[in-house]
Amino acid sequence: QVQLVESGGGRVQAVGSLRLSCAASGSIFSFNAMGWYRQVPGKPRELVALLTSSGMTNYAASVKGRFTISRDGAKNTIYLQMSTLKPGDTAVYLCAARRPQRVEFDCWGQGTQVTVSS
């Protein structure tokens, strides 16, 4: 069973920055994609950023130009660099991975809280 462990959340003022990390218990290249979702109570879970095994990235329109997803294969870790944060970015951020031949993300971390104050 793959484990994903997020870290780096916290409280920050608007226009500040945070970097989230997601450490996998195995090789991140065993997944065909990894990504970051965010969850706000009462709202659907939102895919924020996606990184495929080939290195392609995709971002939600609301974070494009402010967030960057990246990886370090040697550390089996992906990152989410978040800049120019807004109060609307406040959410629990979850790391996710999609195993080969799976249609949806099927491995999840426990989440890390990000709170942006105005």
Secondary structure by P-SEA (a helix, b strand, c coil): cbbbbbcbbbbbcccbbbbbbbbbccccccccccbbbbbcccccccccccccccbbbbbcccccccbbbbbcccccbbbbbbcccccccccbbbbbbbccccccccccccbbbbbbcc
